[in-house]
C-alpha cells in the first residue's frame, strides 16, 4: 500500500497534476492540503478519472481545505474542528486496519512572537491542541497514520540552514518543541526520518521566490507522514517526488510517498 501527502495549493487549478502523480506513482491513498475550494466546486469527476472512487473532503473558498482520495473503501469518515474555528484543517478516515488523519497546520505568519502575531499564537495553539487530543483520544498501540502539511521543519537537516532559520517561522524553537510534544503524544514514528538519516538533508518545499529552486536548493521539510509504533515494521519505502516541483504550474510543495508492506 502506498500513501501520499501533498499540499497541492488549489486542487481545481492543479487537478491534472493529480492524474499525473497517479500515472507516475499510483498512490492508493492521496491526502491533499490547501485545496482552496468549497465542497460544491470540488473536481470530483477529475479525481475519479485519476482512479479515486472514494473521496472525503472539507473545503472553503480561497483558503485551506483538505481531501482524502482513496482507491480503498472508507470504513468511516470524520471532520474535526480545531481551536474553536471551522477553517478546514483536520479530516480523518478509517480503513480496514488503520485510521488516517490529514492535517493542515497553520503557517503562522511572519513574526515568531505569539503576543505580537495572532497567527503564530494560533499555530502553537493548534499543535498543542493536537498533542493533547491525540494523547487523550488514543493509545499508542492503535494503528494510526497522521499526514499533512505541518508547516514545521523540526530537525536541523530539515532546513537548508539551521542557523539562519532559527528565527524564521517554521523552524523556531517554540514550533519545533510544540511539534515534538505532538509527536511524543503517541510516540509517533516520523516515517521520512525512518528512512533518511538525521544527518542527511531532506526537503519537501521550495519557495516560489527562488527563481531556480533546484540550484539554490533552499528547501524545508514541511510535509510529514507519521505512523504509530504498530505500523513501524510495515514501513517499506519513502520518496519525496521533487521533480513535481518542475511540473507545469507546480505547487511549491512536492508529494511525499510512503510505502507499506503488510
Buried (B, 14 or more C-beta within 10 A) or exposed (E): BBBBBBBBBBBEBBBBBBBBBBEEBBBBBBBBBBBBBBBEEBBEEBBEEBBBEBBBBBBBEEBBBBBBBBBBEBEEBEEEEBBEEEBBBBBBBBBEBBBBBBBBBBBBBEEBEBEEBEBBBBBBBBBBBBBEBBBEEBEBEBBBBBBBBBBBBBBBBBBBEEEEBBEBBBBBEBBBEBBBBBBEBBEBBBBBBBBBEEEEEBBBBBEEEBEEBEEEEBBBBBBBBBBBBBBEEBBEEBBBBBEBBEBEEBBBBBBBBBBBEE
